[in-house]
Amino acid sequence: METQVRPGRLLGSKLRALRKRNGLTLEELSLRCAQRDPRHAPSVSYLSMLETGKRAPSPEVLAIVAAEFGKPSAWFLD
């Protein structure tokens, strides 16, 4: 069974702030994640749900997003 990271608005707000600071749309971030790992890359709607705290990322998705921004996965969980 796949382990999920705890949901939280803090993770979502950090993700949104970092994405906007880097001048990326949800679509652009989704495409970049797909280039890193097409199998586990989040869709635009999934990224939106992460940012609003409606979904919690799997460890794989969190790792992809963290790598895209050059951050450790744990940074999003603090």
PyMOL Python script that loads the backbone (N, CA, C, O; Angstrom):
from pymol import cmd

cmd.read_pdbstr("""\
ATOM      1  N   MET A   1       0.838  -1.174   0.000  1.00  0.00           N
ATOM      2  CA  MET A   1       0.000   0.000   0.000  1.00  0.00           C
ATOM      3  C   MET A   1       0.889   1.246   0.000  1.00  0.00           C
ATOM      4  O   MET A   1       1.887   1.306   0.718  1.00  0.00           O
ATOM      5  N   GLU A   2       0.524   2.219  -0.797  1.00  0.00           N
ATOM      6  CA  GLU A   2       1.310   3.435  -0.954  1.00  0.00           C
ATOM      7  C   GLU A   2       1.104   4.365   0.237  1.00  0.00           C
ATOM      8  O   GLU A   2      -0.025   4.585   0.676  1.00  0.00           O
ATOM      9  N   THR A   3       2.191   4.902   0.750  1.00  0.00           N
ATOM     10  CA  THR A   3       2.130   5.829   1.869  1.00  0.00           C
ATOM     11  C   THR A   3       1.870   7.225   1.340  1.00  0.00           C
ATOM     12  O   THR A   3       2.437   7.625   0.323  1.00  0.00           O
ATOM     13  N   GLN A   4       1.022   7.961   2.020  1.00  0.00           N
ATOM     14  CA  GLN A   4       0.721   9.329   1.624  1.00  0.00           C
ATOM     15  C   GLN A   4       1.321  10.294   2.640  1.00  0.00           C
ATOM     16  O   GLN A   4       1.399   9.995   3.832  1.00  0.00           O
ATOM     17  N   VAL A   5       1.733  11.430   2.158  1.00  0.00           N
ATOM     18  CA  VAL A   5       2.220  12.495   3.014  1.00  0.00           C
ATOM     19  C   VAL A   5       0.992  13.175   3.607  1.00  0.00           C
ATOM     20  O   VAL A   5      -0.030  13.304   2.934  1.00  0.00           O
ATOM     21  N   ARG A   6       1.084  13.608   4.852  1.00  0.00           N
ATOM     22  CA  ARG A   6      -0.056  14.277   5.484  1.00  0.00           C
ATOM     23  C   ARG A   6      -0.478  15.499   4.699  1.00  0.00           C
ATOM     24  O   ARG A   6       0.367  16.273   4.249  1.00  0.00           O
ATOM     25  N   PRO A   7      -1.788  15.680   4.530  1.00  0.00           N
ATOM     26  CA  PRO A   7      -2.257  16.883   3.840  1.00  0.00           C
ATOM     27  C   PRO A   7      -2.054  18.113   4.704  1.00  0.00           C
ATOM     28  O   PRO A   7      -1.945  18.014   5.926  1.00  0.00           O
ATOM     29  N   GLY A   8      -2.005  19.234   4.084  1.00  0.00           N
ATOM     30  CA  GLY A   8      -1.897  20.461   4.859  1.00  0.00           C
ATOM     31  C   GLY A   8      -1.880  21.682   3.985  1.00  0.00           C
ATOM     32  O   GLY A   8      -1.361  21.679   2.868  1.00  0.00           O
ATOM     33  N   ARG A   9      -2.458  22.716   4.523  1.00  0.00           N
ATOM     34  CA  ARG A   9      -2.471  23.977   3.781  1.00  0.00           C
ATOM     35  C   ARG A   9      -1.081  24.586   3.694  1.00  0.00           C
ATOM     36  O   ARG A   9      -0.774  25.309   2.746  1.00  0.00           O
ATOM     37  N   LEU A  10      -0.233  24.294   4.689  1.00  0.00           N
ATOM     38  CA  LEU A  10       1.115  24.842   4.667  1.00  0.00           C
ATOM     39  C   LEU A  10       1.883  24.322   3.455  1.00  0.00           C
ATOM     40  O   LEU A  10       2.551  25.093   2.766  1.00  0.00           O
ATOM     41  N   LEU A  11       1.790  23.030   3.195  1.00  0.00           N
ATOM     42  CA  LEU A  11       2.443  22.448   2.024  1.00  0.00           C
ATOM     43  C   LEU A  11       1.926  23.136   0.765  1.00  0.00           C
ATOM     44  O   LEU A  11       2.712  23.529  -0.098  1.00  0.00           O
ATOM     45  N   GLY A  12       0.616  23.281   0.659  1.00  0.00           N
ATOM     46  CA  GLY A  12       0.014  23.909  -0.513  1.00  0.00           C
ATOM     47  C   GLY A  12       0.415  25.357  -0.684  1.00  0.00           C
ATOM     48  O   GLY A  12       0.699  25.800  -1.796  1.00  0.00           O
ATOM     49  N   SER A  13       0.442  26.101   0.418  1.00  0.00           N
ATOM     50  CA  SER A  13       0.806  27.510   0.310  1.00  0.00           C
ATOM     51  C   SER A  13       2.283  27.677  -0.041  1.00  0.00           C
ATOM     52  O   SER A  13       2.655  28.599  -0.766  1.00  0.00           O
ATOM     53  N   LYS A  14       3.116  26.783   0.477  1.00  0.00           N
ATOM     54  CA  LYS A  14       4.536  26.822   0.109  1.00  0.00           C
ATOM     55  C   LYS A  14       4.713  26.518  -1.372  1.00  0.00           C
ATOM     56  O   LYS A  14       5.487  27.179  -2.065  1.00  0.00           O
ATOM     57  N   LEU A  15       3.990  25.516  -1.845  1.00  0.00           N
ATOM     58  CA  LEU A  15       4.082  25.138  -3.259  1.00  0.00           C
ATOM     59  C   LEU A  15       3.631  26.287  -4.151  1.00  0.00           C
ATOM     60  O   LEU A  15       4.307  26.629  -5.121  1.00  0.00           O
ATOM     61  N   ARG A  16       2.487  26.880  -3.823  1.00  0.00           N
ATOM     62  CA  ARG A  16       1.963  27.976  -4.642  1.00  0.00           C
ATOM     63  C   ARG A  16       2.924  29.163  -4.649  1.00  0.00           C
ATOM     64  O   ARG A  16       3.194  29.734  -5.706  1.00  0.00           O
ATOM     65  N   ALA A  17       3.438  29.535  -3.487  1.00  0.00           N
ATOM     66  CA  ALA A  17       4.357  30.675  -3.408  1.00  0.00           C
ATOM     67  C   ALA A  17       5.623  30.408  -4.216  1.00  0.00           C
ATOM     68  O   ALA A  17       6.106  31.288  -4.929  1.00  0.00           O
ATOM     69  N   LEU A  18       6.151  29.213  -4.106  1.00  0.00           N
ATOM     70  CA  LEU A  18       7.371  28.863  -4.835  1.00  0.00           C
ATOM     71  C   LEU A  18       7.129  28.843  -6.340  1.00  0.00           C
ATOM     72  O   LEU A  18       7.962  29.312  -7.116  1.00  0.00           O
ATOM     73  N   ARG A  19       5.995  28.303  -6.743  1.00  0.00           N
ATOM     74  CA  ARG A  19       5.644  28.257  -8.171  1.00  0.00           C
ATOM     75  C   ARG A  19       5.509  29.671  -8.731  1.00  0.00           C
ATOM     76  O   ARG A  19       6.045  29.973  -9.797  1.00  0.00           O
ATOM     77  N   LYS A  20       4.796  30.532  -8.015  1.00  0.00           N
ATOM     78  CA  LYS A  20       4.603  31.905  -8.487  1.00  0.00           C
ATOM     79  C   LYS A  20       5.915  32.688  -8.486  1.00  0.00           C
ATOM     80  O   LYS A  20       6.183  33.470  -9.398  1.00  0.00           O
ATOM     81  N   ARG A  21       6.731  32.468  -7.445  1.00  0.00           N
ATOM     82  CA  ARG A  21       8.031  33.141  -7.373  1.00  0.00           C
ATOM     83  C   ARG A  21       8.898  32.782  -8.574  1.00  0.00           C
ATOM     84  O   ARG A  21       9.707  33.592  -9.028  1.00  0.00           O
ATOM     85  N   ASN A  22       8.727  31.572  -9.083  1.00  0.00           N
ATOM     86  CA  ASN A  22       9.494  31.121 -10.245  1.00  0.00           C
ATOM     87  C   ASN A  22       8.788  31.429 -11.560  1.00  0.00           C
ATOM     88  O   ASN A  22       9.268  31.041 -12.625  1.00  0.00           O
ATOM     89  N   GLY A  23       7.664  32.115 -11.495  1.00  0.00           N
ATOM     90  CA  GLY A  23       6.956  32.545 -12.695  1.00  0.00           C
ATOM     91  C   GLY A  23       6.335  31.411 -13.499  1.00  0.00           C
ATOM     92  O   GLY A  23       6.242  31.497 -14.724  1.00  0.00           O
ATOM     93  N   LEU A  24       5.912  30.360 -12.827  1.00  0.00           N
ATOM     94  CA  LEU A  24       5.342  29.200 -13.511  1.00  0.00           C
ATOM     95  C   LEU A  24       3.832  29.134 -13.332  1.00  0.00           C
ATOM     96  O   LEU A  24       3.310  29.459 -12.265  1.00  0.00           O
ATOM     97  N   THR A  25       3.149  28.718 -14.363  1.00  0.00           N
ATOM     98  CA  THR A  25       1.729  28.404 -14.250  1.00  0.00           C
ATOM     99  C   THR A  25       1.611  26.950 -13.810  1.00  0.00           C
ATOM    100  O   THR A  25       2.597  26.213 -13.821  1.00  0.00           O
ATOM    101  N   LEU A  26       0.424  26.543 -13.427  1.00  0.00           N
ATOM    102  CA  LEU A  26       0.204  25.142 -13.081  1.00  0.00           C
ATOM    103  C   LEU A  26       0.514  24.245 -14.278  1.00  0.00           C
ATOM    104  O   LEU A  26       1.075  23.160 -14.119  1.00  0.00           O
ATOM    105  N   GLU A  27       0.148  24.700 -15.468  1.00  0.00           N
ATOM    106  CA  GLU A  27       0.400  23.929 -16.677  1.00  0.00           C
ATOM    107  C   GLU A  27       1.898  23.727 -16.908  1.00  0.00           C
ATOM    108  O   GLU A  27       2.346  22.627 -17.233  1.00  0.00           O
ATOM    109  N   GLU A  28       2.653  24.797 -16.736  1.00  0.00           N
ATOM    110  CA  GLU A  28       4.102  24.709 -16.938  1.00  0.00           C
ATOM    111  C   GLU A  28       4.750  23.787 -15.912  1.00  0.00           C
ATOM    112  O   GLU A  28       5.630  22.998 -16.252  1.00  0.00           O
ATOM    113  N   LEU A  29       4.317  23.884 -14.659  1.00  0.00           N
ATOM    114  CA  LEU A  29       4.875  23.012 -13.635  1.00  0.00           C
ATOM    115  C   LEU A  29       4.533  21.553 -13.915  1.00  0.00           C
ATOM    116  O   LEU A  29       5.373  20.671 -13.738  1.00  0.00           O
ATOM    117  N   SER A  30       3.318  21.301 -14.346  1.00  0.00           N
ATOM    118  CA  SER A  30       2.910  19.938 -14.681  1.00  0.00           C
ATOM    119  C   SER A  30       3.767  19.376 -15.822  1.00  0.00           C
ATOM    120  O   SER A  30       4.197  18.224 -15.768  1.00  0.00           O
ATOM    121  N   LEU A  31       4.006  20.175 -16.831  1.00  0.00           N
ATOM    122  CA  LEU A  31       4.839  19.740 -17.963  1.00  0.00           C
ATOM    123  C   LEU A  31       6.275  19.464 -17.527  1.00  0.00           C
ATOM    124  O   LEU A  31       6.874  18.480 -17.959  1.00  0.00           O
ATOM    125  N   ARG A  32       6.824  20.316 -16.685  1.00  0.00           N
ATOM    126  CA  ARG A  32       8.193  20.101 -16.201  1.00  0.00           C
ATOM    127  C   ARG A  32       8.290  18.829 -15.375  1.00  0.00           C
ATOM    128  O   ARG A  32       9.260  18.079 -15.483  1.00  0.00           O
ATOM    129  N   CYS A  33       7.282  18.591 -14.553  1.00  0.00           N
ATOM    130  CA  CYS A  33       7.257  17.363 -13.752  1.00  0.00           C
ATOM    131  C   CYS A  33       7.163  16.136 -14.658  1.00  0.00           C
ATOM    132  O   CYS A  33       7.785  15.110 -14.380  1.00  0.00           O
ATOM    133  N   ALA A  34       6.396  16.236 -15.730  1.00  0.00           N
ATOM    134  CA  ALA A  34       6.244  15.125 -16.678  1.00  0.00           C
ATOM    135  C   ALA A  34       7.563  14.832 -17.387  1.00  0.00           C
ATOM    136  O   ALA A  34       7.838  13.685 -17.737  1.00  0.00           O
ATOM    137  N   GLN A  35       8.364  15.843 -17.596  1.00  0.00           N
ATOM    138  CA  GLN A  35       9.668  15.621 -18.215  1.00  0.00           C
ATOM    139  C   GLN A  35      10.600  14.886 -17.257  1.00  0.00           C
ATOM    140  O   GLN A  35      11.441  14.100 -17.693  1.00  0.00           O
ATOM    141  N   ARG A  36      10.458  15.132 -15.967  1.00  0.00           N
ATOM    142  CA  ARG A  36      11.288  14.452 -14.968  1.00  0.00           C
ATOM    143  C   ARG A  36      10.869  13.004 -14.772  1.00  0.00           C
ATOM    144  O   ARG A  36      11.714  12.111 -14.707  1.00  0.00           O
ATOM    145  N   ASP A  37       9.557  12.770 -14.677  1.00  0.00           N
ATOM    146  CA  ASP A  37       9.041  11.434 -14.399  1.00  0.00           C
ATOM    147  C   ASP A  37       7.617  11.324 -14.931  1.00  0.00           C
ATOM    148  O   ASP A  37       6.662  11.605 -14.206  1.00  0.00           O
ATOM    149  N   PRO A  38       7.466  10.916 -16.192  1.00  0.00           N
ATOM    150  CA  PRO A  38       6.135  10.860 -16.799  1.00  0.00           C
ATOM    151  C   PRO A  38       5.155   9.942 -16.055  1.00  0.00           C
ATOM    152  O   PRO A  38       3.945  10.171 -16.076  1.00  0.00           O
ATOM    153  N   ARG A  39       5.675   8.929 -15.416  1.00  0.00           N
ATOM    154  CA  ARG A  39       4.809   7.959 -14.741  1.00  0.00           C
ATOM    155  C   ARG A  39       4.140   8.522 -13.482  1.00  0.00           C
ATOM    156  O   ARG A  39       2.996   8.180 -13.184  1.00  0.00           O
ATOM    157  N   HIS A  40       4.843   9.371 -12.754  1.00  0.00           N
ATOM    158  CA  HIS A  40       4.321   9.887 -11.495  1.00  0.00           C
ATOM    159  C   HIS A  40       4.002  11.379 -11.523  1.00  0.00           C
ATOM    160  O   HIS A  40       3.619  11.946 -10.499  1.00  0.00           O
ATOM    161  N   ALA A  41       4.152  12.008 -12.660  1.00  0.00           N
ATOM    162  CA  ALA A  41       3.959  13.457 -12.742  1.00  0.00           C
ATOM    163  C   ALA A  41       2.511  13.846 -12.437  1.00  0.00           C
ATOM    164  O   ALA A  41       1.580  13.194 -12.910  1.00  0.00           O
ATOM    165  N   PRO A  42       2.322  14.903 -11.649  1.00  0.00           N
ATOM    166  CA  PRO A  42       0.972  15.363 -11.327  1.00  0.00           C
ATOM    167  C   PRO A  42       0.340  16.137 -12.479  1.00  0.00           C
ATOM    168  O   PRO A  42       1.024  16.838 -13.225  1.00  0.00           O
ATOM    169  N   SER A  43      -0.964  15.999 -12.609  1.00  0.00           N
ATOM    170  CA  SER A  43      -1.704  16.764 -13.608  1.00  0.00           C
ATOM    171  C   SER A  43      -1.928  18.184 -13.089  1.00  0.00           C
ATOM    172  O   SER A  43      -1.649  18.483 -11.928  1.00  0.00           O
ATOM    173  N   VAL A  44      -2.429  19.042 -13.953  1.00  0.00           N
ATOM    174  CA  VAL A  44      -2.723  20.422 -13.569  1.00  0.00           C
ATOM    175  C   VAL A  44      -3.765  20.443 -12.453  1.00  0.00           C
ATOM    176  O   VAL A  44      -3.612  21.170 -11.472  1.00  0.00           O
ATOM    177  N   SER A  45      -4.813  19.653 -12.601  1.00  0.00           N
ATOM    178  CA  SER A  45      -5.862  19.655 -11.585  1.00  0.00           C
ATOM    179  C   SER A  45      -5.350  19.100 -10.254  1.00  0.00           C
ATOM    180  O   SER A  45      -5.753  19.571  -9.191  1.00  0.00           O
ATOM    181  N   TYR A  46      -4.471  18.110 -10.307  1.00  0.00           N
ATOM    182  CA  TYR A  46      -3.910  17.549  -9.081  1.00  0.00           C
ATOM    183  C   TYR A  46      -3.029  18.581  -8.383  1.00  0.00           C
ATOM    184  O   TYR A  46      -3.084  18.719  -7.162  1.00  0.00           O
ATOM    185  N   LEU A  47      -2.223  19.301  -9.148  1.00  0.00           N
ATOM    186  CA  LEU A  47      -1.400  20.360  -8.561  1.00  0.00           C
ATOM    187  C   LEU A  47      -2.271  21.425  -7.895  1.00  0.00           C
ATOM    188  O   LEU A  47      -1.943  21.923  -6.818  1.00  0.00           O
ATOM    189  N   SER A  48      -3.371  21.764  -8.542  1.00  0.00           N
ATOM    190  CA  SER A  48      -4.297  22.733  -7.976  1.00  0.00           C
ATOM    191  C   SER A  48      -4.857  22.237  -6.647  1.00  0.00           C
ATOM    192  O   SER A  48      -4.956  23.003  -5.689  1.00  0.00           O
ATOM    193  N   MET A  49      -5.220  20.962  -6.587  1.00  0.00           N
ATOM    194  CA  MET A  49      -5.739  20.399  -5.341  1.00  0.00           C
ATOM    195  C   MET A  49      -4.664  20.368  -4.249  1.00  0.00           C
ATOM    196  O   MET A  49      -4.972  20.549  -3.071  1.00  0.00           O
ATOM    197  N   LEU A  50      -3.407  20.139  -4.638  1.00  0.00           N
ATOM    198  CA  LEU A  50      -2.316  20.191  -3.663  1.00  0.00           C
ATOM    199  C   LEU A  50      -2.191  21.593  -3.079  1.00  0.00           C
ATOM    200  O   LEU A  50      -2.047  21.766  -1.868  1.00  0.00           O
ATOM    201  N   GLU A  51      -2.249  22.589  -3.956  1.00  0.00           N
ATOM    202  CA  GLU A  51      -2.084  23.972  -3.518  1.00  0.00           C
ATOM    203  C   GLU A  51      -3.214  24.434  -2.607  1.00  0.00           C
ATOM    204  O   GLU A  51      -2.999  25.273  -1.732  1.00  0.00           O
ATOM    205  N   THR A  52      -4.401  23.902  -2.801  1.00  0.00           N
ATOM    206  CA  THR A  52      -5.538  24.315  -1.972  1.00  0.00           C
ATOM    207  C   THR A  52      -5.719  23.421  -0.750  1.00  0.00           C
ATOM    208  O   THR A  52      -6.640  23.632   0.039  1.00  0.00           O
ATOM    209  N   GLY A  53      -4.852  22.427  -0.585  1.00  0.00           N
ATOM    210  CA  GLY A  53      -4.922  21.552   0.574  1.00  0.00           C
ATOM    211  C   GLY A  53      -5.985  20.468   0.481  1.00  0.00           C
ATOM    212  O   GLY A  53      -6.303  19.824   1.481  1.00  0.00           O
ATOM    213  N   LYS A  54      -6.534  20.264  -0.707  1.00  0.00           N
ATOM    214  CA  LYS A  54      -7.578  19.250  -0.893  1.00  0.00           C
ATOM    215  C   LYS A  54      -7.017  17.851  -1.105  1.00  0.00           C
ATOM    216  O   LYS A  54      -7.740  16.864  -0.969  1.00  0.00           O
ATOM    217  N   ARG A  55      -5.748  17.761  -1.434  1.00  0.00           N
ATOM    218  CA  ARG A  55      -5.091  16.472  -1.636  1.00  0.00           C
ATOM    219  C   ARG A  55      -3.712  16.520  -0.993  1.00  0.00           C
ATOM    220  O   ARG A  55      -3.104  17.579  -0.835  1.00  0.00           O
ATOM    221  N   ALA A  56      -3.247  15.334  -0.630  1.00  0.00           N
ATOM    222  CA  ALA A  56      -1.893  15.185  -0.115  1.00  0.00           C
ATOM    223  C   ALA A  56      -1.075  14.452  -1.173  1.00  0.00           C
ATOM    224  O   ALA A  56      -1.558  13.480  -1.753  1.00  0.00           O
ATOM    225  N   PRO A  57       0.144  14.893  -1.434  1.00  0.00           N
ATOM    226  CA  PRO A  57       0.950  14.237  -2.467  1.00  0.00           C
ATOM    227  C   PRO A  57       1.496  12.900  -1.996  1.00  0.00           C
ATOM    228  O   PRO A  57       1.775  12.705  -0.813  1.00  0.00           O
ATOM    229  N   SER A  58       1.641  11.993  -2.936  1.00  0.00           N
ATOM    230  CA  SER A  58       2.359  10.753  -2.642  1.00  0.00           C
ATOM    231  C   SER A  58       3.831  11.125  -2.489  1.00  0.00           C
ATOM    232  O   SER A  58       4.239  12.196  -2.940  1.00  0.00           O
ATOM    233  N   PRO A  59       4.623  10.281  -1.875  1.00  0.00           N
ATOM    234  CA  PRO A  59       6.058  10.587  -1.766  1.00  0.00           C
ATOM    235  C   PRO A  59       6.712  10.794  -3.137  1.00  0.00           C
ATOM    236  O   PRO A  59       7.621  11.613  -3.271  1.00  0.00           O
ATOM    237  N   GLU A  60       6.254  10.056  -4.152  1.00  0.00           N
ATOM    238  CA  GLU A  60       6.828  10.192  -5.499  1.00  0.00           C
ATOM    239  C   GLU A  60       6.532  11.568  -6.087  1.00  0.00           C
ATOM    240  O   GLU A  60       7.418  12.215  -6.645  1.00  0.00           O
ATOM    241  N   VAL A  61       5.291  12.010  -5.961  1.00  0.00           N
ATOM    242  CA  VAL A  61       4.922  13.326  -6.497  1.00  0.00           C
ATOM    243  C   VAL A  61       5.664  14.425  -5.744  1.00  0.00           C
ATOM    244  O   VAL A  61       6.174  15.367  -6.351  1.00  0.00           O
ATOM    245  N   LEU A  62       5.722  14.304  -4.433  1.00  0.00           N
ATOM    246  CA  LEU A  62       6.438  15.302  -3.646  1.00  0.00           C
ATOM    247  C   LEU A  62       7.902  15.368  -4.060  1.00  0.00           C
ATOM    248  O   LEU A  62       8.470  16.456  -4.153  1.00  0.00           O
ATOM    249  N   ALA A  63       8.517  14.221  -4.310  1.00  0.00           N
ATOM    250  CA  ALA A  63       9.926  14.188  -4.727  1.00  0.00           C
ATOM    251  C   ALA A  63      10.118  14.865  -6.085  1.00  0.00           C
ATOM    252  O   ALA A  63      11.101  15.578  -6.285  1.00  0.00           O
ATOM    253  N   ILE A  64       9.200  14.653  -7.005  1.00  0.00           N
ATOM    254  CA  ILE A  64       9.296  15.265  -8.339  1.00  0.00           C
ATOM    255  C   ILE A  64       9.194  16.785  -8.228  1.00  0.00           C
ATOM    256  O   ILE A  64      10.011  17.513  -8.791  1.00  0.00           O
ATOM    257  N   VAL A  65       8.189  17.252  -7.498  1.00  0.00           N
ATOM    258  CA  VAL A  65       7.975  18.691  -7.352  1.00  0.00           C
ATOM    259  C   VAL A  65       9.160  19.326  -6.622  1.00  0.00           C
ATOM    260  O   VAL A  65       9.642  20.386  -7.022  1.00  0.00           O
ATOM    261  N   ALA A  66       9.621  18.686  -5.564  1.00  0.00           N
ATOM    262  CA  ALA A  66      10.762  19.218  -4.815  1.00  0.00           C
ATOM    263  C   ALA A  66      12.001  19.308  -5.702  1.00  0.00           C
ATOM    264  O   ALA A  66      12.725  20.303  -5.662  1.00  0.00           O
ATOM    265  N   ALA A  67      12.244  18.281  -6.495  1.00  0.00           N
ATOM    266  CA  ALA A  67      13.402  18.285  -7.391  1.00  0.00           C
ATOM    267  C   ALA A  67      13.300  19.402  -8.423  1.00  0.00           C
ATOM    268  O   ALA A  67      14.305  20.018  -8.777  1.00  0.00           O
ATOM    269  N   GLU A  68      12.105  19.660  -8.898  1.00  0.00           N
ATOM    270  CA  GLU A  68      11.912  20.714  -9.893  1.00  0.00           C
ATOM    271  C   GLU A  68      12.325  22.081  -9.339  1.00  0.00           C
ATOM    272  O   GLU A  68      12.810  22.936 -10.080  1.00  0.00           O
ATOM    273  N   PHE A  69      12.130  22.278  -8.044  1.00  0.00           N
ATOM    274  CA  PHE A  69      12.485  23.549  -7.426  1.00  0.00           C
ATOM    275  C   PHE A  69      13.816  23.502  -6.686  1.00  0.00           C
ATOM    276  O   PHE A  69      14.221  24.488  -6.070  1.00  0.00           O
ATOM    277  N   GLY A  70      14.498  22.355  -6.745  1.00  0.00           N
ATOM    278  CA  GLY A  70      15.798  22.246  -6.091  1.00  0.00           C
ATOM    279  C   GLY A  70      15.710  22.267  -4.573  1.00  0.00           C
ATOM    280  O   GLY A  70      16.623  22.739  -3.895  1.00  0.00           O
ATOM    281  N   LYS A  71      14.616  21.760  -4.051  1.00  0.00           N
ATOM    282  CA  LYS A  71      14.400  21.727  -2.600  1.00  0.00           C
ATOM    283  C   LYS A  71      14.324  20.275  -2.142  1.00  0.00           C
ATOM    284  O   LYS A  71      13.950  19.398  -2.921  1.00  0.00           O
ATOM    285  N   PRO A  72      14.676  20.013  -0.885  1.00  0.00           N
ATOM    286  CA  PRO A  72      14.430  18.663  -0.343  1.00  0.00           C
ATOM    287  C   PRO A  72      12.935  18.508  -0.063  1.00  0.00           C
ATOM    288  O   PRO A  72      12.256  19.485   0.252  1.00  0.00           O
ATOM    289  N   SER A  73      12.435  17.308  -0.176  1.00  0.00           N
ATOM    290  CA  SER A  73      11.016  17.051   0.085  1.00  0.00           C
ATOM    291  C   SER A  73      10.590  17.543   1.457  1.00  0.00           C
ATOM    292  O   SER A  73       9.482  18.052   1.624  1.00  0.00           O
ATOM    293  N   ALA A  74      11.467  17.392   2.435  1.00  0.00           N
ATOM    294  CA  ALA A  74      11.144  17.791   3.810  1.00  0.00           C
ATOM    295  C   ALA A  74      10.869  19.293   3.929  1.00  0.00           C
ATOM    296  O   ALA A  74      10.171  19.714   4.852  1.00  0.00           O
ATOM    297  N   TRP A  75      11.391  20.091   3.033  1.00  0.00           N
ATOM    298  CA  TRP A  75      11.164  21.546   3.074  1.00  0.00           C
ATOM    299  C   TRP A  75       9.684  21.857   2.995  1.00  0.00           C
ATOM    300  O   TRP A  75       9.210  22.792   3.640  1.00  0.00           O
ATOM    301  N   PHE A  76       8.948  21.084   2.208  1.00  0.00           N
ATOM    302  CA  PHE A  76       7.517  21.316   2.044  1.00  0.00           C
ATOM    303  C   PHE A  76       6.718  20.893   3.270  1.00  0.00           C
ATOM    304  O   PHE A  76       5.580  21.328   3.448  1.00  0.00           O
ATOM    305  N   LEU A  77       7.299  20.055   4.111  1.00  0.00           N
ATOM    306  CA  LEU A  77       6.580  19.495   5.245  1.00  0.00           C
ATOM    307  C   LEU A  77       6.828  20.236   6.546  1.00  0.00           C
ATOM    308  O   LEU A  77       6.166  19.963   7.548  1.00  0.00           O
ATOM    309  N   ASP A  78       7.767  21.166   6.549  1.00  0.00           N
ATOM    310  CA  ASP A  78       8.066  21.918   7.778  1.00  0.00           C
ATOM    311  C   ASP A  78       6.921  22.847   8.147  1.00  0.00           C
ATOM    312  O   ASP A  78       6.999  23.555   9.151  1.00  0.00           O
TER     313      ASP A  78
END
""", "prot")
cmd.dss("prot")
cmd.show_as("cartoon", "prot")
cmd.util.cbc("prot")
cmd.orient("prot")
